[in-house]
Amino acid sequence: MGENIFPKCLACDKGHLLPFSFKEDVFEKWKCSNPDCDFIVKKRDRDGFRD
């Protein structure tokens, strides 16, 4: 039971990627839960890209 359903952060490997939604666009951004990490994955059109 204690499994996390969110993927591990690829940048810091300490946090997990958490989804954020704005307006009707579901999961537009994914941000690392580690406060010391600024990794964000953004959705643009149909392609994902990394900041």
N, CA, C and O atoms as a GROMACS GRO file, in nm:
protein
  204
    1MET      N    1   0.085  -0.119   0.000
    1MET     CA    2   0.000   0.000   0.000
    1MET      C    3   0.088   0.123   0.000
    1MET      O    4   0.064   0.163  -0.114
    2GLY      N    5   0.151   0.189   0.038
    2GLY     CA    6   0.222   0.313   0.040
    2GLY      C    7   0.280   0.357  -0.095
    2GLY      O    8   0.361   0.449  -0.100
    3GLU      N    9   0.238   0.291  -0.204
    3GLU     CA   10   0.290   0.329  -0.336
    3GLU      C   11   0.239   0.466  -0.377
    3GLU      O   12   0.124   0.501  -0.350
    4ASN      N   13   0.324   0.541  -0.442
    4ASN     CA   14   0.284   0.672  -0.493
    4ASN      C   15   0.238   0.655  -0.637
    4ASN      O   16   0.306   0.590  -0.716
    5ILE      N   17   0.124   0.712  -0.671
    5ILE     CA   18   0.071   0.696  -0.807
    5ILE      C   19   0.132   0.797  -0.903
    5ILE      O   20   0.112   0.786  -1.024
    6PHE      N   21   0.205   0.896  -0.852
    6PHE     CA   22   0.264   0.998  -0.937
    6PHE      C   23   0.407   0.960  -0.973
    6PHE      O   24   0.479   0.903  -0.891
    7PRO      N   25   0.451   0.993  -1.095
    7PRO     CA   26   0.586   0.956  -1.138
    7PRO      C   27   0.693   1.034  -1.063
    7PRO      O   28   0.672   1.148  -1.023
    8LYS      N   29   0.808   0.970  -1.044
    8LYS     CA   30   0.923   1.035  -0.981
    8LYS      C   31   0.973   1.148  -1.070
    8LYS      O   32   0.964   1.140  -1.193
    9CYS      N   33   1.025   1.253  -1.009
    9CYS     CA   34   1.083   1.365  -1.083
    9CYS      C   35   1.209   1.317  -1.154
    9CYS      O   36   1.295   1.253  -1.093
   10LEU      N   37   1.221   1.350  -1.282
   10LEU     CA   38   1.336   1.309  -1.361
   10LEU      C   39   1.459   1.395  -1.331
   10LEU      O   40   1.572   1.353  -1.357
   11ALA      N   41   1.438   1.513  -1.277
   11ALA     CA   42   1.548   1.606  -1.253
   11ALA      C   43   1.616   1.581  -1.118
   11ALA      O   44   1.739   1.571  -1.112
   12CYS      N   45   1.539   1.572  -1.011
   12CYS     CA   46   1.600   1.561  -0.878
   12CYS      C   47   1.590   1.421  -0.818
   12CYS      O   48   1.668   1.387  -0.728
   13ASP      N   49   1.498   1.340  -0.866
   13ASP     CA   50   1.477   1.203  -0.817
   13ASP      C   51   1.437   1.198  -0.670
   13ASP      O   52   1.445   1.092  -0.606
   14LYS      N   53   1.395   1.313  -0.614
   14LYS     CA   54   1.350   1.318  -0.475
   14LYS      C   55   1.200   1.341  -0.465
   14LYS      O   56   1.132   1.285  -0.379
   15GLY      N   57   1.148   1.425  -0.555
   15GLY     CA   58   1.005   1.457  -0.553
   15GLY      C   59   0.928   1.375  -0.654
   15GLY      O   60   0.984   1.288  -0.722
   16HIS      N   61   0.799   1.404  -0.664
   16HIS     CA   62   0.712   1.341  -0.762
   16HIS      C   63   0.648   1.449  -0.847
   16HIS      O   64   0.628   1.562  -0.801
   17LEU      N   65   0.616   1.416  -0.971
   17LEU     CA   66   0.551   1.511  -1.060
   17LEU      C   67   0.402   1.515  -1.029
   17LEU      O   68   0.333   1.413  -1.035
   18LEU      N   69   0.354   1.635  -0.997
   18LEU     CA   70   0.213   1.655  -0.961
   18LEU      C   71   0.144   1.735  -1.071
   18LEU      O   72   0.200   1.833  -1.121
   19PRO      N   73   0.022   1.693  -1.110
   19PRO     CA   74  -0.049   1.762  -1.219
   19PRO      C   75  -0.115   1.891  -1.173
   19PRO      O   76  -0.165   1.901  -1.061
   20PHE      N   77  -0.115   1.990  -1.263
   20PHE     CA   78  -0.185   2.116  -1.242
   20PHE      C   79  -0.276   2.140  -1.361
   20PHE      O   80  -0.239   2.109  -1.474
   21SER      N   81  -0.393   2.196  -1.337
   21SER     CA   82  -0.488   2.225  -1.445
   21SER      C   83  -0.526   2.372  -1.441
   21SER      O   84  -0.540   2.432  -1.334
   22PHE      N   85  -0.544   2.428  -1.558
   22PHE     CA   86  -0.592   2.565  -1.572
   22PHE      C   87  -0.710   2.564  -1.667
   22PHE      O   88  -0.704   2.507  -1.776
   23LYS      N   89  -0.818   2.628  -1.624
   23LYS     CA   90  -0.940   2.635  -1.703
   23LYS      C   91  -0.984   2.494  -1.740
   23LYS      O   92  -0.992   2.407  -1.653
   24GLU      N   93  -1.012   2.468  -1.867
   24GLU     CA   94  -1.060   2.337  -1.906
   24GLU      C   95  -0.949   2.244  -1.954
   24GLU      O   96  -0.976   2.129  -1.989
   25ASP      N   97  -0.826   2.292  -1.955
   25ASP     CA   98  -0.714   2.210  -2.002
   25ASP      C   99  -0.662   2.125  -1.885
   25ASP      O  100  -0.590   2.175  -1.799
   26VAL      N  101  -0.698   1.999  -1.885
   26VAL     CA  102  -0.662   1.910  -1.776
   26VAL      C  103  -0.514   1.870  -1.787
   26VAL      O  104  -0.466   1.835  -1.895
   27PHE      N  105  -0.445   1.877  -1.676
   27PHE     CA  106  -0.304   1.838  -1.668
   27PHE      C  107  -0.217   1.914  -1.767
   27PHE      O  108  -0.137   1.855  -1.840
   28GLU      N  109  -0.233   2.046  -1.769
   28GLU     CA  110  -0.154   2.132  -1.858
   28GLU      C  111  -0.007   2.134  -1.817
   28GLU      O  112   0.082   2.141  -1.902
   29LYS      N  113   0.018   2.128  -1.687
   29LYS     CA  114   0.156   2.131  -1.636
   29LYS      C  115   0.173   2.022  -1.531
   29LYS      O  116   0.078   1.984  -1.463
   30TRP      N  117   0.294   1.974  -1.521
   30TRP     CA  118   0.332   1.883  -1.414
   30TRP      C  119   0.453   1.944  -1.344
   30TRP      O  120   0.552   1.976  -1.409
   31LYS      N  121   0.446   1.961  -1.211
   31LYS     CA  122   0.553   2.025  -1.136
   31LYS      C  123   0.603   1.931  -1.028
   31LYS      O  124   0.526   1.855  -0.969
   32CYS      N  125   0.734   1.940  -1.002
   32CYS     CA  126   0.794   1.856  -0.899
   32CYS      C  127   0.746   1.900  -0.761
   32CYS      O  128   0.733   2.019  -0.733
   33SER      N  129   0.722   1.802  -0.675
   33SER     CA  130   0.674   1.830  -0.539
   33SER      C  131   0.787   1.872  -0.445
   33SER      O  132   0.761   1.921  -0.335
   34ASN      N  133   0.911   1.855  -0.487
   34ASN     CA  134   1.026   1.895  -0.405
   34ASN      C  135   1.042   2.047  -0.413
   34ASN      O  136   1.063   2.100  -0.522
   35PRO      N  137   1.032   2.119  -0.301
   35PRO     CA  138   1.040   2.266  -0.304
   35PRO      C  139   1.176   2.318  -0.353
   35PRO      O  140   1.185   2.432  -0.398
   36ASP      N  141   1.280   2.236  -0.345
   36ASP     CA  142   1.412   2.278  -0.392
   36ASP      C  143   1.434   2.254  -0.541
   36ASP      O  144   1.536   2.295  -0.597
   37CYS      N  145   1.338   2.189  -0.606
   37CYS     CA  146   1.350   2.156  -0.748
   37CYS      C  147   1.250   2.242  -0.827
   37CYS      O  148   1.135   2.257  -0.785
   38ASP      N  149   1.293   2.296  -0.939
   38ASP     CA  150   1.202   2.381  -1.018
   38ASP      C  151   1.162   2.314  -1.150
   38ASP      O  152   1.126   2.382  -1.246
   39PHE      N  153   1.168   2.181  -1.155
   39PHE     CA  154   1.136   2.107  -1.276
   39PHE      C  155   0.986   2.116  -1.306
   39PHE      O  156   0.903   2.089  -1.219
   40ILE      N  157   0.953   2.153  -1.429
   40ILE     CA  158   0.814   2.162  -1.475
   40ILE      C  159   0.806   2.102  -1.615
   40ILE      O  160   0.892   2.129  -1.699
   41VAL      N  161   0.704   2.023  -1.639
   41VAL     CA  162   0.676   1.973  -1.773
   41VAL      C  163   0.549   2.043  -1.818
   41VAL      O  164   0.446   2.038  -1.749
   42LYS      N  165   0.555   2.109  -1.933
   42LYS     CA  166   0.441   2.182  -1.986
   42LYS      C  167   0.390   2.115  -2.113
   42LYS      O  168   0.467   2.058  -2.190
   43LYS      N  169   0.260   2.124  -2.132
   43LYS     CA  170   0.199   2.072  -2.254
   43LYS      C  171   0.182   2.188  -2.351
   43LYS      O  172   0.133   2.294  -2.314
   44ARG      N  173   0.223   2.167  -2.473
   44ARG     CA  174   0.205   2.270  -2.576
   44ARG      C  175   0.147   2.203  -2.698
   44ARG      O  176   0.209   2.114  -2.757
   45ASP      N  177   0.030   2.244  -2.737
   45ASP     CA  178  -0.044   2.178  -2.845
   45ASP      C  179  -0.049   2.029  -2.814
   45ASP      O  180  -0.100   1.990  -2.708
   46ARG      N  181   0.001   1.946  -2.900
   46ARG     CA  182   0.001   1.802  -2.873
   46ARG      C  183   0.137   1.754  -2.827
   46ARG      O  184   0.153   1.638  -2.787
   47ASP      N  185   0.235   1.841  -2.832
   47ASP     CA  186   0.371   1.800  -2.796
   47ASP      C  187   0.403   1.842  -2.653
   47ASP      O  188   0.367   1.952  -2.611
   48GLY      N  189   0.469   1.755  -2.580
   48GLY     CA  190   0.518   1.791  -2.448
   48GLY      C  191   0.660   1.842  -2.462
   48GLY      O  192   0.734   1.797  -2.549
   49PHE      N  193   0.698   1.934  -2.379
   49PHE     CA  194   0.836   1.981  -2.380
   49PHE      C  195   0.877   2.014  -2.238
   49PHE      O  196   0.794   2.030  -2.149
   50ARG      N  197   1.006   2.025  -2.220
   50ARG     CA  198   1.062   2.046  -2.088
   50ARG      C  199   1.124   2.184  -2.080
   50ARG      O  200   1.197   2.224  -2.171
   51ASP      N  201   1.096   2.257  -1.972
   51ASP     CA  202   1.160   2.388  -1.950
   51ASP      C  203   1.302   2.371  -1.907
   51ASP      O  204   1.372   2.469  -1.883
   0.00000   0.00000   0.00000
